[in-house]
Amino acid sequence: MNKNNFHLGWFSKYRNELFGLSMLELIFFHYTENISNAINDGILDPDSTPIVSFLNNFHDYIGSIGVEIFVILSGMGLFYSFEKNHNLGYFYKRRLRRVVIPYLIVAVPFWVISDNAFRADGAIETIKDISFYTFFSDGTNTLWFIGFITAMYLVFPVVYALVGKRGTHDVSNMCILIAILDVTMILIRKYFPEIEENISIAYGRAPDFVIGVFLGKYIQDDKEIRPFNAAIVSVIFILIGIISKVYFELATFERIFTPLFALGVVIVAVSLLQLIRRSSVSMRFLRLVGKYSLEIYMCHIVIRKLMTDKDIPLYIPYVFIMMIAAAVMMSWLLKRLDNAIPS
């Protein structure tokens, strides 16, 4: 083993830190989205200051790459979990418990308030929102990620059988599976554009999950790559991702290339993390954010949605920071409440 090489095992070694980075990137993206919306509404001039211009360009050309990283890491994590224990009952109980209970704790009061206090939609609409019915029917995607990752948990054994097992045609199976997912998404876009518009934010991330499961065994085996090769791959993948955002206006086509973009970013990220002492303040902070990533995600999303519905100007920095502070405090309470519920 050459310590100077790039090690795929770093993906696992820095998993919590990467979860933390992906969550911070997503939060930052949401701020750039607020800036972009303010520009589109004529509130801000995109060329008023270099900072506003940078934030707007980040929104357009980098986007929410943290989501792709999160999904790839989730696929990798499920591979590790399933390798330790192939009992499907235990697997589903543990993974679904991790997501469903916190989701219900957050989603039930959120949708009750949103549908009944902010709008007069009534109890039936609340049930539809909580159950993700309106995600498919109306494109209501506030907490889409929870429904998506739950679906990935359910199909994981099939994905694992195709691309996760050792000694299988995993590379060809992965390419075929991703091609089927991408072609299906394009066909849905062509023949059922309204449905595709509603579900693309989730369906378009399914290839990321497949890649995460596929990489699981190579990460577990700590496969090595020469530094120069790793650098070339990361640069090519990042360039492909950015170019796709420049040339493809439709997210349907752009998301075909975002898994490569995400992998390029992860290679750069873990290489930098390898240079930082694990005991440093920055690493401990990233691990802490990673530990609470799911809770922070949900709390951040629902508070941001409620504030947006009340037309609170989240493009103003101190307002956005106050929102994040509230989400962090809420996520801490959510974690404690979730831990208090028996498994």
N, C-alpha and C positions, 0 to 999 in steps of 0.2 A: 504494500500500500504506500503510495507516494503522497506525502502530506502537502505537497505543492500543487497537486492536481485539484480540479473541481470535483467535489464529491456529491453525488445525488443524495446521499444520506443527510446532507445539510438541510434538505427540505424537511426531514423529520426532526432533526436536532433543533431547528429554529421554528418549529411549527407554531408554537404559541406566539412568538415574536411576529411571524408572518401574518397570523390572524390579527394581531394588534395593528400591524401596518395596513392591512387590507381594510380594517374598520376605520382607521384614521383617514385613509385615502377616500373612502366612501363619504365620510362626513365632509371632508374638504370638497369633494365633487359636488355635494349638495349645496355647499356655499357658492361654488362657481355657477351652479344651476340657478340659484337665486339672483346672482349678478346677471346672468344671461337673460333671465326673464325680465329683470328690470330694464335691460337694454332693449329688449323686444317691445316693452311697453312704453318706451320713450322716456323713461325716468332717468336713465344713465346714458352718457355718451361713451361708446366703446373705446374711443381714443382720448378720453378726457385725461387719464393718467396712465402711466406705464403699468401700474398695478391692476387697474381695471382691464386693460388690454390683455395682460398676462392671464388673469382669471378667466376671461372670456375665451381665450385661445386654449387654456387648459380644458375647459368644458368641451370645446369642439374637437380637440385633437387627442386628448388623453382619455377623457370620459371616466366612467365608473369602473375602471379596470380592477379596483379592489374587489368587486363582486366576483369577477372571473377567478381571481386568486383564491377567494374564500371557497368557491365551489370546487376548484381543483384540490385544495387542501382537505375539503370535506370528503371527496372521493378517496383520497389517500388515507385519511383517518378511518374510513369505513373498511378499507382493505386491511389495515392493521388490526382493527377490532375483530373482523371476521376470521383472520388468520389465527388469532388466539383462541377463538371459540366458534365452531361452526354450527352451534345450536341456534337454529333460526328463531325459536321462541324467545330465547334469551337475548338474541341480537335485536329483534324488533322491540321487545319490552324496554330494553335499555336505551336504544336510540330514540324511539318515539316518545318515551317518558321525558327525555332531555328537551324535546321541542314542544310537544303538545301542551303540557301543563303550563309552562311559562307563557305560551301563546294565548291560552284561554284566560290566564290572569290579566294579560294586557288587552287582548282583543275584545272581550266581553264588555268591560266598562267603556273602552274607547268607542266601540260601535254604538252602544246605547246612548252615549253622549252625542256622538256625531250625527246619528240618524234621528234622534228624538229631541235633543236640545238645540242643535244647530239647524236641523232640517226636520220637517214633519213627515218623515218617511214611514215611521211605525215599526212595530215589532217584527213583522214578516220580513221587511227589508233588512233589519238587523240580523236576523237568522241567516238570510241569504249572504250577507257580507261576511259574517263569521265563518260560514261554511265554504267560502270562496265561489259560491254560485255566481255572484255578480262579477267575479274576475273573468269568467268565460262569457257571460251575457253582456256585460257593460264595460269591461276593461277596468274594473275597480282594482287597482294594483297596489294599494297602500301597504299591505303586508304580504305581498306576493311571494316573497322569498320563503316564508314558512310553508306555504302550500307546495312550493316547488321542491324544497329540500325534503319534505315529507314524502313526496312522490318518488324522489330519488332513493330514499331509504327503502321504499316498497319494491322498486325494480332492481335494487342493488344485486341480489343473488343472480339475476340473469346477466347483468353486466359483468359481474365477477366471473361467471362461468365462461363468458365469451373472451374477455380481455385480461382477466386477473390471474387466472390459473397458470402455473408454470407448466411448460411442456406443451402448450397449445399454440395455435397459429395466432398469437395475440396481436402481432403487428398488423397482419392482414385483416383480422377480425375488427380491430379498432378502426382502421381506415374504412372498411365497409360499413360499420355501424355509424360512424360519423357522417359518411357520405349519405346514408339512408336518412339520417336526421336532417341534414342540410337540404337534401332534395325534397323531402317531405315538407319542410318549412317553405321552400320556394313554391311548391305546388299549392300549398294552402294559401300563400300570398296571391297566387294567380287566380285561383278559383273561389276562395273564400276570404277576400281581403279584410273584411270586418273582423272575422274570427282571428286571423293572423295578427291584426293590429292589437287585439285584446291580449293574446297569449304570448306574443313574441318575446316580451321581456323575460319570461321564464323559459319557454321552449328553446329559445336561442342559446340558453346557457347549458343545455343538456350535454353538448359535446365536451364542455369543460369537465363535467363530472366523469364522463367516460375516460378522458385523459388522466384524471386524478387516480382512478382505479387502475388503469393500465400502468401508470408509473409506480404504483405501490410496491411491487416486488423488486423493481430496480432500485428504488429508494431504500427498501429494507435490506437489499444486498449491498448497498453502498457502492454502486457502480461509479467508476471514476472517468473523468473526461479531462483531457489536457487543457490547461488554462487558455491557450490560444484558441482552441476549438470552441470552448465554452463562450469565450468573448465574441467570436464570429457568429455563433448561433444566436446569442442574445441580441446582438446588433441587428442581424437580419430579421429576426422575429419582431423586434420593436419597430423597425422600419416598415415591415409588412403591415403591422397593426396601424401605424400612423397613416401610411399611404391609403389604406382601406377607408379610413375615416375621411380622408380628403376627397377620394374619388367616388365613394358610394354614399349617396344621400339617404338611402333606405337602410334602416337598422338591420333588416332581414339579411342583406348581403354583407354588411359590415361585420356582423356577428360571426360570420363564417371564419373570419381571420382573427377574432379577438382571443381565442385560446392560445394562438402562437404569440400574440402580443403579451398576454399574461405570463406565459412561460419565460419570455425574454426578460420581463420585469422581475420575475422571481429569481432568475439566475443572477441578475445584478444585485438584487436585495440580499440574497443569502451570502453572496461574495462579500458584500459590505459588512453584513452581520458577523461574518467569520473574523473580520478585522477588529471588532469591538469586544472588549472584555465582557463576559457574561454577567459579571458582578456590577457593571457600571449602572449608573442611574438610568440612562436611556434604555438599556436592555431590560431592566426591571420594570420600567414603565410600560414598555411594549408587551412584556409578558402579562402584566396586570390588565392592560386593555384587551389582550387576547383571551384572558380568562373570562372576562365579562363581555366578550364580543357579541354574543347572541342577545344578551339582555340590553346592552347599549344600543344595538341595532334597533330592536323593537321599540324601546323607549324613545329613542331619537326620532324614529319614523312617525310615531303617533303624535308626539308633541309638536313636531314640525308640521304635520298635517293639520292639526287643530289650529295652530297659529296662522297657517296659510289660509285656512277657511275664514278666519277672522280678519284677514287682510293686514296682518302685522308685518311690517317691512323687514323681512329676514335678510335682505341684502345689506343692511346696516350692520357693521361688524359687532358692535357691543350687544345688539339684540340677538344676533346669532350665537354669540358666546354665552349669553344668559340662557338661551334655549339648550345649548349643549350641557351647561352646568346642571340644569334641571333634569336633563335626560340621564346624566351620570348618577345623580342622587337617586333618581327613580330606579335605575338599573341595580343599584346596591340594595335597595329595599326589595326589589323583585327577586334578586338572588337569595336573600335571606328568607323570604316567604316561600320560595320554591323549595329551598333546602328543608324547611320546616314540614313540608308535606311528605308523608311516608311514601317510599317507592313501591 
